Amino acid sequence: MGSIYEAQIKELLKAGPVFRSRDADGLGIARTRLKKLQDSGDIKRLSRGLYVFQDQSDLENHDL
């Protein structure tokens, strides 16, 4: 992950492993950046607008 976004990513992690694209947007992380994080394997897209940090993706049940 790039150092520019590290603080925002840490904020997302505080809320838990699963997050919405609008949560990222509210922290100033563009959706194009989410796509780059997905392509690099840092996050995984669960469904439209719903993501999980890759190291947390082995969780079977998510409390949304």
C-alpha positions in Angstrom: 0.0 0.0 0.0 1.2 3.5 -0.8 2.2 5.7 2.1 -0.2 8.4 1.0 -3.1 6.2 1.9 -1.7 4.4 5.0 -3.6 6.7 7.5 -6.9 6.2 5.7 -6.4 2.5 5.4 -5.7 2.3 9.2 -8.9 4.2 9.8 -10.8 1.6 7.8 -9.2 -1.2 9.7 -10.3 0.3 13.0 -13.9 -0.3 12.0 -13.2 -4.0 11.2 -12.1 -6.2 8.4 -15.2 -5.6 6.2 -16.0 -2.1 4.9 -18.1 -0.4 2.3 -16.8 1.7 -0.6 -18.7 4.7 0.8 -16.8 4.3 4.1 -13.5 4.5 2.1 -14.9 7.5 0.1 -15.7 9.3 3.3 -12.0 9.0 4.3 -10.8 10.4 1.0 -10.0 7.0 -0.6 -11.1 7.1 -4.3 -12.9 4.1 -5.8 -10.0 3.9 -8.3 -7.7 3.4 -5.4 -9.9 0.6 -4.1 -9.6 -1.1 -7.5 -5.8 -0.8 -7.3 -5.8 -2.3 -3.8 -8.0 -5.1 -5.1 -5.7 -5.7 -8.1 -2.7 -5.8 -5.8 -4.4 -8.3 -3.5 -4.6 -6.1 -0.4 -8.4 -6.2 -0.4 -11.0 -8.5 -1.8 -14.4 -7.5 -3.2 -17.2 -9.5 -1.6 -20.0 -7.8 -3.5 -20.9 -4.5 -5.0 -19.6 -1.8 -2.7 -18.5 -4.3 0.0 -14.8 -5.2 0.6 -12.7 -7.1 3.1 -9.0 -6.8 3.8 -7.3 -9.8 2.3 -5.7 -11.0 5.4 -9.1 -11.1 7.0 -11.0 -12.8 4.1 -10.9 -16.2 5.7 -13.7 -15.2 8.0 -16.8 -17.1 7.1 -19.5 -15.1 8.7 -19.5 -11.3 8.7 -21.7 -9.3 11.0 -22.9 -6.5 8.9 
